[in-house]
Amino acid sequence: MATINVANGGQIQIAIDSASAGDTIVVPTGTYAENLTIDKELTFTVSGPGQAVIQPASGTAVTLGAGIVGAVSFDGFDLSGQGTSSVGINAVPGATADLSFINGAISGFTNRGIYSTDDANPAAPALTGLTLTGVAFSDNGTGSGNTADVKLFGFDGDASFDTVTFTGVDPLSVTTATGRPDSAVEIIGALGAPGNANLPIATSPSIGTVSFSDVTVSGGYHKNPIALFNFADLNGLSIAGTTTGIDLSGADSIWGPLFNIDGITGAQVDASGFDLVFPVGYGGPVTELQAEKSIQDGGAAVDTTITGTDGDDSIHGKGGNDTLIGGGGNDILFGGNKPGQEFDAGEGNDRLIGGLGDDEYVGGVGTDTAVIADGGGAAVTLGDFTVTGASVDGSGAFSGQIAGPDGTETLSGIEVIEVTNTGSSTFLVYDGMSIQAAIDAASHGDTILVGAGDYSAEGKILITDKALSISGALAGVSPTGDNWAGQAPGSETIIDGFTLTGTGGLSLDGVRLLGTGPESGNGLSGIQAYSSGDLSVVNSVIQVDGSAEAGLSFSPAGIDVSGTNGDITVDNVLFTAFKAPADPGASHTEFPYGIYLNYGDAVTARDVSVTSSKFDLGGSGGDFGFPTAIATDGRTGDEGSFVIQSNAFEDTAPRFAIGHFDFSGRLQDDGNNDQVTAGPVDFSGVSGNTFTDTLGSDANTGVIDNRSGFVIETGPNTIDGVAYDKVVADVTVAADTTISSTADDEFISGDDGLDVVTFTGNFADYTINVDASGAISITDTRSGAPDGSDTLIGIEALQFADGFGVVDGMSIQAAVDAASDGDTINVGAGT
C-alpha cells in the first residue's frame, strides 16, 4: 500500500485517480476548490500545521462512489460549503464504505453535511459504518428538503459520534421552518422506497453499534435535532460520555421535541439509561419515544414497553398492548398516538406509567391503565385526590384532572387508574367507570377505592384467584343506625354484588349492595363467596332485590357462602330491603337468608364472625315471606369458630333469626326435635344479641332453630316481642336469656341458665300457676290480654312493670339474682 503526496497547489482528485485501494493520500494544508469522487478504499491525512479545506463552488464536496467496499478516512480536513454547495459527503447506493472523519469540520452546506442512502435496497448499502471524532458541524441544511448535518437513509451499520458539536441557526433570528436545518442527526434503518421512510417496509433491521459520547447540539432546528427511525430494536444504541452523552440544553425545535425515536418494532424501547441533557423550562416535551409504524413488517401490531428519560417525554405506544413508563419529568403518554397521526384512536390495552411529575395520559381504544405515582407517602385514600373536569364515556373511560400527592395528572380515555404504592397498588374508580376493569388489572393484595356513584349496572363483579380490598366512599361509616340516611345525597357507593371463585378473597368496606338479578350460582345474592379466600364485609348495606325477576329457582341470600374454607367476617353491616318477585317460583325461594353458610365435608377450618350488625330483612320495603337472618347448613361444630355477637335481629325473620339446616340428612330434624341423628352443634359464640319482633305465624318459627339441637352457651341474649308457639321451645339455652311476652299465646322454654321472661303489666295483673314439673302457666287478666296466655318451661324469673314476681313453686333466690340494684321483688302466697 502506497503513500501518495499531493503537491502544494496540486489537486487531490488527481491523487485519488492514481491511487490504488488501501493507499494513503497526504494533503498539504490549504484550501482546495474541488469536488472529489472516491471509488476505492483510501486514507486521507494532512501534512503541516492547520487543516486542509475542501471548498467546492457548488454541488457535493466528496462523493463516495459505488464499489468502494472498504474504509475511507479523513483526518484533519474541513469541508466548507460556503452556503453555495449542497452536500459535504455523499455516499451513493452500493458504495459500501466505512467512513471515518476525525479532527475536522463540516459547515455551510445547504442540504446535508453527510448523507448516505441505500435507495431502499439493503443489499447495496451506501455506508457500512461511520466514525465521527472531534468534528464540528455548523450552518448546514439551511436550504430545503429533509436537511440535516448527518442524514443516513437505510443504515444499519455501526456509528460512533465522539466529541462532536452540531450548531444550528440562531433560533431568535430564524423563527420559521424556512432557513432552519431539519435535524442535526437523522438515522433511518429501513426505507420503503428510495428517499422515503414512510412507505411499506418488508423488514426493519436492528440498529448497529451506535454510540453518542460528549455530543453537543445547539441552535435552532425545524424538526427533531436527533432522530432515530425504523429499527427492529435499539439494543446496540449507547448514549453516554465522560461529561454527557448528548447535550441538547442549547437546542431549539419548531416541532418541539429535541430527541425522537420512532418506528421501533421490537418489544423494548428503554431511554432511561440515555445520558441526555435538555433545556431548563423548555415548555413542552423534549423527547418523543414511539413504537412501530403501520407500514413496517407487514403492519403487525407490537406489544411494546417504552421507558422514558428523566425529562419531559412524549411516549407513543401506537398499536398493540403497550406499557409506557414516563419516569421523571412531566410526561405525555399516548396508548396510541397523538391526534392526526396513525393509531391516534389508541389501539390496544395499554399501561401508561407516568412516574414523578405532572403527567398526561391519553388512552383511547381498548382498556388503558394510567399509573400515577403516590409521591412516596403512606397508603392513599380517596380523600388524597381532587378531581376536576371529570367525564366518563359510555365505555367507562375517564377524562379529567386528578390532583394528588405527586402533582396534577391529566387523563383522557382511561379505563383504569392505578396509584403505585410500596409492594402493592391502589386503584381509583370514579362514577361511570368499571370496577371489574380495576379488579382485572389488580394483583393479589391490591386495594381498590371506589368513589360515590351507582355502579349497579355492571352486574355481579367477579374476583378470582386474588385477594383484594375494596373501599367505597363511606368506608368507616356504620349504616346500622339509620341506613346512611344522615349522609348527603349521592354520597354512597352502590354496587350490585360480587362473586368470589378460585382463591379469590375480598375485604369490603363502605358500600351498598343491591343484590339484583338475574340469578347466578346458587341464586340471587349480594355476595357469592364460592372461593377458598377470606371474606370480610364491614360498614356496608346488603340488599336482595328480586322484584324484577319472573321467578326464582333458589333461595336468595345477602351473603351466600358455599363449600369453602375461607374465613367469614361481618361487622357493622345492615341487611335490609329483601324484595321478592311477584311470582317467587319454587316454594323454598320464599325463605331467603341474610347470611347463608353452607358447610359440608370439604369445610374443615372456616372461622365465622358476625358482630354489631343489624338484620332487618323486611325493612325499606322488604317483602319476602319467612326469611332467616343467619342460616347454617350441614354444620357439625368442628369446622372452626362461630361467633354471633352484639347483633340486632329486628322484624326480619318470621321463620328464624338464626337457623340451622342440613339438607344432606346428616343432622336431619323435622322441627319437633325428635329425629336428631347426631349430637348438638356448639354455638357457644352466640351472645349479646337482641331479637325484636322477629317471629311470624309459621308453626315451626323460632328465634333460634334447633333442627340439629345446637347449644347456646354464653349470654346474655335479649329476645323481645316474640310471637306464636315454639318461640325457643326447641333450644337448649345454657345462657342467661331475657324473653319478652306478647299478646300471642306462647310456649317459652328457657332451659339452662338464669332465664327471665318480661311482661308489660304489673304483677297483680296476671294469674300464675306452677305445676309439679315446674312449668308455669301465666295469663294476662287485663282487658284485651295484651300479653296473652303463656306456658313457660325452664324459666327462673318473671319480671313485671312493678318489679319481679315470685309465686309458690318458684325460687326467690333466682329473682334476687336476676334483679338489679333498687328493684322490687313481689312474692306471692306459698311455701
NUSE-126287 format. One record per residue (C-alpha): residue number from 1; x, y negated, z. Coordinates in steps of 0.02 Angstrom, whole numbers, plus 50000, padded with zeros to 5 digits. Each point is the difference from the previous one (the first is absolute). Example, Ala and Ser with C-alpha at 12.3 -4.5 7.8 and 13.67 -1.06 7.14 Angstrom:
2
    n      u      v      w
    1  50615  50225  50390
    2  50069  49828  49967
//
This chain:
831
    n      u      v      w
    1  50000  50000  50000
    2  50073  49836  49944
    3  50003  49824  50069
    4  49960  49866  49873
    5  50045  49820  50039
    6  49903  49858  49921
    7  50115  49859  49950
    8  49971  49825  50063
    9  49874  49924  49884
   10  49962  50172  49928
   11  49832  50087  49981
   12  49937  50132  50118
   13  49894  50083  49865
   14  50154  50038  49895
   15  50075  50091  50149
   16  49839  50098  50024
   17  49994  50053  49820
   18  50179  50061  50004
   19  49986  50090  50167
   20  49961  50182  50030
   21  49882  50070  50129
   22  50076  49988  50172
   23  50119  49857  49960
   24  50024  49845  50107
   25  49988  49826  49926
   26  50089  49861  50093
   27  49931  49826  49966
   28  50091  49838  50047
   29  49907  49872  50101
   30  49906  49877  49892
   31  49837  49976  49909
   32  49947  50111  49855
   33  49858  49945  49889
   34  49957  50175  49944
   35  49857  50122  49989
   36  50078  50167  50045
   37  49940  50172  49945
   38  50070  50151  50091
   39  49977  50174  49929
   40  50120  50104  50105
   41  50059  50028  50177
   42  50113  49851  50047
   43  50072  49908  50149
   44  50016  49810  49997
   45  50116  49907  50118
   46  50070  49823  50008
   47  50181  49945  50001
   48  50055  49842  50086
   49  49912  49897  50132
   50  49817  49955  49979
   51  49861  50078  49898
   52  49976  50050  49821
   53  49839  49916  49942
   54  49897  50073  49860
   55  49892  49857  49937
   56  49903  50032  49840
   57  49909  49861  49912
   58  49841  50104  49992
   59  49933  50176  50004
   60  50075  50135  50112
   61  50171  49984  50080
   62  50035  50188  50014
   63  49907  50140  49913
   64  50027  50179  50055
   65  49965  50097  49841
   66  49936  50176  49977
   67  50113  50149  50029
   68  50119  49933  50131
   69  49969  50146  50118
   70  50121  49940  50132
   71  50056  49859  50113
   72  50012  49818  49952
   73  50073  49886  50133
   74  50035  49814  50018
   75  50109  49928  50138
   76  50025  49812  50015
   77  49884  49943  49861
   78  49868  49864  49995
   79  49860  50006  49873
   80  49931  49827  49960
   81  49843  49973  49897
   82  49998  49809  50019
   83  49811  50005  49983
   84  50013  50041  49815
   85  50037  50187  50002
   86  49867  50128  50045
   87  50085  50150  50082
   88  50162  50026  50092
   89  50017  50190  49981
   90  49879  50104  49897
   91  50011  50190  50006
   92  49903  50072  49853
   93  49907  50167  49999
   94  50123  50143  49985
   95  50151  49902  50063
   96  50011  50120  50147
   97  50122  49883  50085
   98  50054  49991  50181
   99  50023  49812  50022
  100  50109  49920  50133
  101  50012  49811  50018
  102  50101  49935  50146
  103  50075  49836  50060
  104  49909  49890  49877
  105  49847  49898  49958
  106  49856  50009  49878
  107  49906  49838  49974
  108  49903  49892  49880
  109  49913  50134  49896
  110  49823  49955  49956
  111  49930  50177  50001
  112  50102  50121  50105
  113  50170  50012  50078
  114  50011  50190  49982
  115  49871  50098  49901
  116  49984  50183  49955
  117  49859  50106  49931
  118  49978  50179  49942
  119  49848  49949  49895
  120  49895  50129  50094
  121  50116  50142  49947
  122  50087  50068  50155
  123  50107  50112  49888
  124  50087  49844  49932
  125  50042  49895  50153
  126  50078  49830  49980
  127  50088  50001  50169
  128  50039  50151  50105
  129  50071  49894  50140
  130  50029  49821  50055
  131  50125  49929  50124
  132  49997  49816  50046
  133  50126  49942  50130
  134  50042  49820  50041
  135  49889  49930  49863
  136  49906  49834  49997
  137  49844  49984  49893
  138  49924  49828  49971
  139  49892  49902  49879
  140  49945  50154  49905
  141  49826  50038  49935
  142  49939  49822  49979
  143  49921  50044  49834
  144  49848  50114  49983
  145  49956  50184  49985
  146  50034  50106  50155
  147  50162  49913  50040
  148  50122  50051  50136
  149  50178  49995  50060
  150  50004  50190  49989
  151  49863  50097  49911
  152  50019  50187  49978
  153  49860  50081  49897
  154  49990  50190  50006
  155  50142  50018  50124
  156  50023  50147  50119
  157  50188  49992  50021
  158  50106  49945  50147
  159  50019  49816  50038
  160  50099  49901  50128
  161  49973  49817  50043
  162  50136  49946  50121
  163  50035  49819  50050
  164  49893  49933  49859
  165  49910  49832  49998
  166  49848  49958  49895
  167  49952  49817  49987
  168  49838  49947  49918
  169  49944  49824  49963
  170  49962  49862  50122
  171  49823  50046  50059
  172  49958  49821  50041
  173  50045  49941  49825
  174  49927  50147  49903
  175  49831  50039  50077
  176  49917  50097  49857
  177  50042  50161  49911
  178  50073  49906  49853
  179  50185  49977  50028
  180  50012  50127  50140
  181  50083  50171  49980
  182  49877  50141  50030
  183  50114  50106  50110
  184  50175  50014  50069
  185  50002  50191  49987
  186  49868  50108  49918
  187  50032  50186  49983
  188  49869  50107  49913
  189  50021  50187  50004
  190  49885  50049  49858
  191  49916  49911  49853
  192  49838  50044  49914
  193  50059  49925  49835
  194  50149  49896  49943
  195  50000  49843  50104
  196  49842  50049  50095
  197  49992  50069  50177
  198  49810  50002  50008
  199  49953  50132  49871
  200  49980  50186  50042
  201  50159  50079  50066
  202  50022  50187  49982
  203  50126  50024  50141
  204  50067  49874  50125
  205  50181  50031  50051
  206  50072  49993  50174
  207  50105  49847  50032
  208  50186  50029  49991
  209  50122  49951  50136
  210  49962  49814  50006
  211  50073  49889  50135
  212  49988  49816  50046
  213  50134  49936  50118
  214  50028  49818  50050
  215  49890  49937  49859
  216  49932  49822  50008
  217  49851  49937  49900
  218  49955  49816  50005
  219  49905  49873  49898
  220  49836  50005  49906
  221  49933  50148  49899
  222  49837  50029  49910
  223  49967  50181  50050
  224  50078  50111  50134
  225  50186  49963  50014
  226  50037  50184  50040
  227  49889  50131  49917
  228  50012  50190  49983
  229  49868  50087  49894
  230  49945  50169  49935
  231  50097  50132  50097
  232  49951  50168  50069
  233  50088  49959  50163
  234  50122  49878  50077
  235  50105  50125  50096
  236  50160  49932  49924
  237  49966  49818  50043
  238  50107  49916  50133
  239  49987  49818  50056
  240  50133  49966  50132
  241  50162  49903  50014
  242  50132  49934  50118
  243  49898  49841  50025
  244  49836  50043  49916
  245  49927  50106  49863
  246  49906  49866  49903
  247  49985  49823  50065
  248  49843  49922  49926
  249  49987  49861  50128
  250  50031  49866  49869
  251  49890  50075  49864
  252  49832  49941  49936
  253  49873  50082  49883
  254  49845  49933  49915
  255  49927  50176  50011
  256  50030  49999  50187
  257  50087  50161  50055
  258  50189  49997  49984
  259  50027  50189  49999
  260  49890  50120  49902
  261  49995  50189  49986
  262  49865  50066  49884
  263  49956  50159  49907
  264  50072  50127  50121
  265  49924  50171  49973
  266  50083  50088  50147
  267  49927  50032  50171
  268  50112  49876  50093
  269  50047  49818  49982
  270  50094  49946  50155
  271  50063  49821  50006
  272  50020  49996  50188
  273  50187  50031  49988
  274  50033  49869  49867
  275  50111  49858  50060
  276  49903  49854  49928
  277  50002  49819  50056
  278  49851  49892  49956
  279  49960  49814  50016
  280  49928  49942  50164
  281  49821  49939  49983
  282  49986  50052  49818
  283  49810  49987  50003
  284  49951  50170  49932
  285  50059  50177  49972
  286  50185  50013  49962
  287  49989  50177  49932
  288  49885  50105  49893
  289  50018  50187  50028
  290  49892  50101  49881
  291  49966  50181  49956
  292  49962  50080  49832
  293  49930  49918  49844
  294  49860  50085  49906
  295  50108  50007  49843
  296  50131  50110  50083
  297  50018  50188  49990
  298  49828  50036  49928
  299  49909  49882  50117
  300  50007  50118  50149
  301  49951  49919  50165
  302  50135  50014  50132
  303  49983  50008  50189
  304  50136  49877  50047
  305  50072  49942  50166
  306  50069  49824  49983
  307  50095  49920  50144
  308  50030  49814  49996
  309  50137  49885  50059
  310  50009  49888  50152
  311  49941  49858  49889
  312  49827  49956  49936
  313  49960  50144  49882
  314  49864  50027  49871
  315  49982  50189  49987
  316  49895  50086  49866
  317  49953  50185  50009
  318  49904  50002  49836
  319  49933  50175  49959
  320  50003  50147  50120
  321  49983  50012  50188
  322  50137  49884  50057
  323  50081  49953  50164
  324  50060  49820  50004
  325  50109  49942  50145
  326  50027  49814  50012
  327  50130  49992  50138
  328  50044  49827  50064
  329  49936  49840  49924
  330  49828  49948  49940
  331  49958  50133  49872
  332  49863  50027  49870
  333  49959  50183  49974
  334  49900  50050  49846
  335  49936  50178  49997
  336  49982  49971  49813
  337  50067  49841  49922
  338  49977  49813  50003
  339  49848  49928  49909
  340  50009  50000  49811
  341  50125  50143  49992
  342  49975  50185  49968
  343  49940  50098  50153
  344  49931  49839  50074
  345  49845  50097  50056
  346  50111  50087  50127
  347  50002  50183  49948
  348  50034  50136  50127
  349  49989  50020  50187
  350  50138  49884  50055
  351  50083  49969  50167
  352  50055  49820  50019
  353  50118  49971  50146
  354  50030  49816  50031
  355  50128  50005  50138
  356  50045  49840  50089
  357  49939  49830  49940
  358  49839  49932  49925
  359  49963  50127  49864
  360  49871  50019  49862
  361  49924  50168  49954
  362  49908  50028  49836
  363  49916  50169  49980
  364  49869  50031  49869
  365  49944  50166  49927
  366  50023  50149  50116
  367  50015  50007  50188
  368  50136  49876  50045
  369  50078  49978  50172
  370  50074  49839  50065
  371  50127  50034  50138
  372  50024  49851  50115
  373  50142  49982  50125
  374  49948  49978  50182
  375  50140  49882  50045
  376  50083  50128  50112
  377  49880  49974  50144
  378  49884  50111  50099
  379  49859  50101  49923
  380  49879  49884  49913
  381  49813  49972  50024
  382  49870  49923  49887
  383  50019  49840  50100
  384  50180  49983  49943
  385  49941  49960  49823
  386  49902  49853  49931
  387  49911  50029  49835
  388  49955  49856  49884
  389  49922  49994  49827
  390  49957  50184  50008
  391  49897  50093  49872
  392  49978  50186  49966
  393  49943  50062  49831
  394  49886  50147  49965
  395  50144  50123  50000
  396  50056  49949  50174
  397  50147  49895  49941
  398  50044  49857  50117
  399  50058  49828  49946
  400  50045  49859  50117
  401  50131  49939  50120
  402  50051  50085  50162
  403  50104  49904  50125
  404  50087  50113  50124
  405  50159  50025  50101
  406  50109  49997  49844
  407  49923  49848  49917
  408  49864  49978  49869
  409  49968  50137  49873
  410  49898  49972  49842
  411  49908  50152  49934
  412  49907  50030  49838
  413  49913  50162  49952
  414  50066  50101  50149
  415  49906  50155  50061
  416  50109  50043  50150
  417  50086  49881  50121
  418  50139  50077  50105
  419  50101  49917  50136
  420  50165  50086  50037
  421  50041  50039  50181
  422  50143  50092  50080
  423  49970  50185  49973
  424  49823  49979  49931
  425  49888  49883  49903
  426  49842  49903  50033
  427  49871  49977  49864
  428  49881  49852  49986
  429  49827  50027  49927
  430  49884  49852  49970
  431  49816  49995  49957
  432  49971  50075  49828
  433  50162  50098  49996
  434  50008  50190  50011
  435  50043  50081  50166
  436  50027  50164  49907
  437  50134  49918  49891
  438  50093  49946  50156
  439  49985  50173  50076
  440  50064  50082  49841
  441  50150  49883  50000
  442  50037  50023  50186
  443  50116  50127  50079
  444  49984  50102  50159
  445  50001  49885  50151
  446  49954  49840  49908
  447  49871  49872  50055
  448  49858  49925  49898
  449  49923  49835  50054
  450  49828  49972  49923
  451  49928  49826  50001
  452  49819  49952  50029
  453  49883  50054  49861
  454  49885  50137  49938
  455  50099  50143  49922
  456  49860  50128  50008
  457  49975  50006  49811
  458  50165  50095  49993
  459  49915  50150  50081
  460  50091  50129  50103
  461  50186  49963  50013
  462  50116  50150  49992
  463  50154  50024  50108
  464  50099  50158  49966
  465  50169  50060  50062
  466  50048  49836  50083
  467  49958  49917  50167
  468  49952  49817  49989
  469  49943  49860  50115
  470  49859  49892  49933
  471  49945  49842  50090
  472  49854  49890  49954
  473  49971  49816  50031
  474  49925  50035  50173
  475  50138  50114  50061
  476  50008  49995  50189
  477  49821  49934  50019
  478  49879  50123  50081
  479  49826  50009  49919
  480  49915  50106  50134
  481  49922  49852  50090
  482  49914  49908  49858
  483  50037  50090  49836
  484  50117  49854  49959
  485  49850  49884  49998
  486  50107  49865  50078
  487  50123  49998  49856
  488  49991  49872  49860
  489  49903  50052  49845
  490  50111  50086  49873
  491  50135  50038  50127
  492  49980  50189  49994
  493  50094  50128  49898
  494  49868  50116  49927
  495  50049  50168  49925
  496  49891  50146  49945
  497  50109  50135  50079
  498  50153  50111  49995
  499  50042  50180  49956
  500  50158  50078  50072
  501  50073  50155  49917
  502  50163  50098  50004
  503  50110  49926  50135
  504  49916  49830  49987
  505  49982  49899  50160
  506  49916  49835  50040
  507  50010  49871  50138
  508  49854  49881  49972
  509  49966  49835  50090
  510  49872  49863  49976
  511  49889  50056  49855
  512  49817  50039  49968
  513  49966  50163  49908
  514  49833  50010  49909
  515  50001  50187  49965
  516  49893  49991  49843
  517  49979  50133  49867
  518  50018  50096  49897
  519  50033  50154  50104
  520  50172  50079  49990
  521  50092  50133  50098
  522  49889  50054  50144
  523  49875  49861  49971
  524  49969  49816  50028
  525  50124  49921  50120
  526  50105  49850  50048
  527  50160  50100  50020
  528  50034  50175  49937
  529  50152  50068  50093
  530  50042  50159  49907
  531  50189  49986  50022
  532  50129  50059  50125
  533  50046  49820  50039
  534  49945  49900  50151
  535  49850  49883  49997
  536  49986  49846  50110
  537  49854  49878  49986
  538  49992  49848  50114
  539  49903  49836  50006
  540  49888  50048  49855
  541  49819  50028  49950
  542  49947  50162  49916
  543  49834  50015  49911
  544  49921  50134  49891
  545  49879  49941  49867
  546  49908  50130  49898
  547  49856  49886  49954
  548  50049  49998  49817
  549  50012  50189  49989
  550  49862  50108  49928
  551  50041  50133  50129
  552  50143  50072  50100
  553  50075  50174  49993
  554  50098  49989  50162
  555  49983  49918  50170
  556  50084  49829  49990
  557  50129  49941  50125
  558  50085  49837  50045
  559  50163  50096  50019
  560  50006  50175  49928
  561  50149  50101  50063
  562  50013  50173  49926
  563  50124  50140  50029
  564  50161  49905  50032
  565  50123  49983  50143
  566  50019  49812  49991
  567  49966  49903  50160
  568  49844  49891  50004
  569  49997  49834  50095
  570  49847  49886  50004
  571  50001  49844  50108
  572  49886  49847  50003
  573  49901  50059  49850
  574  49815  49965  49971
  575  49899  50136  49913
  576  49839  49922  49937
  577  49876  49979  49856
  578  49989  50182  49946
  579  49869  49988  49862
  580  49912  50149  49923
  581  49943  50024  49820
  582  49815  49994  49965
  583  50008  50187  49965
  584  50134  50072  50114
  585  50012  50162  49901
  586  50055  50153  50099
  587  49925  50003  50174
  588  50164  49995  50094
  589  50045  49833  49920
  590  49880  49922  50126
  591  50132  50036  50131
  592  50144  49879  49967
  593  50153  49985  50109
  594  50096  49849  50060
  595  50154  50110  50011
  596  50001  50179  49935
  597  50147  50107  50057
  598  50007  50165  49908
  599  50121  50118  50082
  600  50034  50177  49942
  601  50138  50127  50008
  602  50125  49884  49913
  603  49985  49865  50133
  604  50121  50033  50142
  605  50066  49835  50064
  606  49880  49857  49963
  607  49988  49867  50136
  608  49839  49899  49997
  609  49975  49836  50090
  610  49843  49893  49987
  611  50003  49851  50117
  612  49914  49833  50029
  613  49890  50024  49848
  614  49814  49975  49973
  615  49884  50122  49914
  616  49843  49909  49942
  617  49960  50099  49845
  618  49823  49933  49995
  619  50055  49820  50017
  620  49999  49870  49861
  621  49864  50090  49904
  622  50061  50177  50025
  623  49858  50123  49967
  624  50069  50177  49996
  625  49905  50126  50103
  626  50086  50101  50136
  627  50179  49939  49991
  628  50141  50062  50110
  629  50131  49874  50053
  630  50145  50123  50019
  631  49990  50178  49938
  632  50126  50140  50011
  633  49986  50158  49899
  634  50090  50160  50046
  635  50100  49932  50145
  636  50056  50127  50131
  637  50101  49885  50111
  638  50178  50049  49953
  639  50027  49887  49851
  640  50071  49847  50090
  641  49932  49866  50115
  642  49825  49929  49986
  643  49976  49829  50081
  644  49834  49908  49991
  645  50013  49854  50120
  646  49918  49832  50034
  647  49885  50007  49849
  648  49823  49934  49985
  649  49868  50114  49921
  650  49848  49891  49966
  651  49835  50042  49916
  652  50095  50101  49873
  653  49983  50184  50034
  654  49821  50061  50003
  655  50079  50172  49993
  656  50165  49996  50094
  657  50125  49868  50052
  658  50137  50132  50005
  659  49963  50163  49911
  660  50094  50162  49980
  661  49956  50120  49859
  662  50075  50155  49925
  663  49927  50048  49833
  664  50126  50142  49986
  665  49912  50096  50139
  666  50149  50006  50113
  667  49914  49904  50141
  668  49821  50006  49940
  669  49856  49946  50112
  670  49817  49976  49962
  671  49985  49844  50107
  672  49935  50095  50153
  673  50172  50050  50063
  674  49962  50186  49995
  675  50106  50059  49853
  676  50171  49929  50040
  677  50128  50127  49941
  678  50157  49917  50068
  679  50053  49898  50149
  680  49968  49814  50020
  681  50101  49871  49906
  682  50100  49882  50111
  683  49938  49823  49975
  684  50089  49933  50153
  685  50051  49844  49907
  686  49820  49939  49987
  687  49982  49863  50131
  688  49951  49822  50035
  689  49870  49993  49860
  690  49830  49915  50000
  691  49848  50082  49920
  692  49852  49882  49973
  693  49833  50038  49916
  694  50082  50141  49907
  695  49871  50136  49984
  696  49854  50035  49886
  697  49857  50125  49990
  698  50089  50155  49937
  699  49981  50147  50120
  700  50186  50034  49993
  701  50056  49821  50032
  702  50127  49958  50132
  703  50129  49876  50053
  704  50127  50140  49981
  705  49963  50160  49905
  706  50056  50166  50074
  707  49989  50117  49854
  708  50167  50072  50056
  709  49984  49962  50185
  710  50136  49867  50015
  711  50043  49920  50166
  712  50014  49817  50049
  713  50122  49994  50143
  714  50039  49815  50029
  715  49896  49847  50026
  716  49911  49894  50031
  717  49885  50003  49848
  718  49843  49893  50000
  719  49844  50064  49912
  720  49866  49866  49989
  721  49825  50007  49927
  722  49996  50184  49959
  723  49842  50072  49927
  724  49909  50165  49976
  725  50045  50172  50063
  726  50169  50085  50009
  727  50090  49836  50024
  728  50152  50079  50078
  729  49922  50168  50038
  730  50126  50096  49897
  731  50152  49913  50069
  732  50115  50058  50138
  733  50049  49833  50075
  734  50148  50006  50118
  735  50009  49810  50002
  736  49915  49869  50106
  737  49859  49948  49884
  738  49865  49867  50012
  739  49839  50033  49904
  740  49855  49877  49980
  741  49821  50061  49985
  742  49875  49936  49871
  743  49811  50012  49976
  744  50018  50170  49920
  745  49986  50163  50095
  746  50179  50056  50015
  747  50097  50152  50052
  748  50165  49939  50069
  749  50142  50115  50052
  750  50151  49928  50088
  751  50088  50158  50055
  752  50173  49973  50076
  753  50065  49835  50067
  754  49907  49859  50088
  755  49857  49967  49880
  756  49877  49857  50021
  757  49835  49967  49912
  758  49939  49820  50005
  759  49819  49940  49998
  760  49926  49829  49970
  761  49876  49996  50145
  762  50017  50000  50189
  763  50020  50160  50101
  764  49818  49991  50058
  765  49935  49997  49821
  766  50038  50184  49971
  767  49943  50170  50063
  768  50150  50112  50024
  769  50007  50186  50036
  770  50147  50120  50015
  771  49974  50186  49975
  772  50098  50143  50075
  773  50124  50001  49854
  774  50040  49816  50025
  775  49905  49943  49846
  776  49923  49828  50023
  777  49831  49952  49928
  778  49971  49812  49997
  779  49848  49905  49934
  780  49981  49813  49977
  781  49835  49949  50083
  782  49999  49824  49933
  783  49875  49946  49870
  784  50051  50070  49832
  785  50134  50107  50083
  786  50147  49903  49924
  787  50123  50138  50050
  788  49885  50148  49964
  789  50015  50168  50086
  790  50171  50081  50004
  791  50079  50164  50054
  792  50175  49985  50069
  793  50125  50141  50026
  794  50172  49977  50074
  795  49966  49819  50046
  796  50078  49943  50163
  797  49929  49823  50018
  798  49853  49894  49946
  799  50018  49812  49980
  800  49851  49882  50000
  801  49979  49813  49985
  802  50003  49982  50189
  803  50143  50120  50034
  804  50037  50185  50003
  805  49865  50124  50051
  806  50017  50167  50091
  807  49858  50125  50029
  808  49992  50163  50093
  809  50117  50125  49918
  810  50124  49871  49936
  811  50167  49946  50073
  812  50015  49834  50093
  813  50189  50015  49980
  814  49984  50005  49812
  815  49900  49838  50003
  816  50131  49921  50112
  817  50139  50056  49881
  818  49907  49928  49851
  819  49957  49835  50083
  820  50103  49843  49993
  821  50038  49878  50139
  822  49839  49914  50057
  823  49881  50125  49920
  824  49843  50065  50086
  825  49961  50185  50023
  826  49815  50044  50024
  827  49980  50168  50087
  828  49830  50086  49992
  829  49923  50115  50129
  830  50083  50168  50020
  831  50134  50099  50086
//
